[in-house]
Amino acid sequence: MVMGPQPKRKLSKGRRDRRRAHDAIGIPHLVNCQQCGKKSLPHRVCPSCGSYGGRLQVLDMDNTATA
């Protein structure tokens, strides 16, 4: 059995934490829908009314639900 590469030295806690400094999950940016005024993610169809860019994109919101 051949082992893969292993680290030569143990990483210090500071070096490990500096590498992980950018791994935090950010707060999602929300915009108001032009049709219904509810919050939704930008550049996506509104989950409550089905409109995007001021126009209706989804005709029937009941049939779009996935199981």
C-alpha positions in Angstrom: 0.0 0.0 0.0 1.4 3.4 -1.1 0.6 6.4 1.1 0.0 9.8 -0.4 1.9 13.0 0.4 1.9 14.1 4.0 2.8 17.5 5.6 6.4 17.8 6.6 5.6 20.0 9.6 2.6 20.7 11.8 0.9 24.0 11.0 0.7 26.4 13.8 -2.6 27.6 15.0 -2.0 31.1 13.8 -1.1 30.0 10.3 -4.1 27.7 10.2 -6.4 30.5 11.4 -5.0 33.0 8.9 -5.8 30.6 6.1 -9.3 30.2 7.4 -9.9 33.9 7.8 -11.7 34.2 4.4 -13.9 31.1 4.8 -16.7 32.7 6.7 -20.2 32.6 5.1 -21.4 36.1 4.1 -24.8 37.7 4.6 -26.8 37.3 1.4 -27.7 40.5 -0.5 -31.4 41.0 -0.8 -33.4 43.4 -3.1 -37.1 44.3 -3.1 -39.2 42.8 -5.8 -40.7 45.3 -8.3 -44.1 43.6 -8.4 -44.8 42.5 -4.8 -42.2 44.3 -2.8 -40.9 41.2 -0.9 -37.2 40.5 -0.5 -35.5 38.1 -2.9 -32.0 37.4 -4.2 -30.8 39.7 -7.0 -30.9 38.4 -10.6 -33.3 35.6 -9.8 -37.0 35.1 -10.2 -39.0 36.2 -7.1 -40.1 33.1 -5.1 -43.3 34.7 -4.0 -44.8 36.2 -7.2 -42.7 34.6 -10.0 -41.6 37.9 -11.6 -38.2 38.9 -12.8 -37.2 42.4 -14.2 -40.8 43.7 -13.8 -42.3 40.9 -15.9 -44.1 37.7 -15.0 -41.8 34.8 -15.7 -43.6 31.9 -14.0 -47.2 31.5 -15.0 -48.3 29.0 -12.3 -46.4 29.1 -9.0 -48.2 26.0 -7.6 -46.8 23.6 -10.2 -43.2 24.8 -9.8 -42.8 23.3 -6.3 -40.4 20.3 -6.2 -41.0 17.2 -4.1 
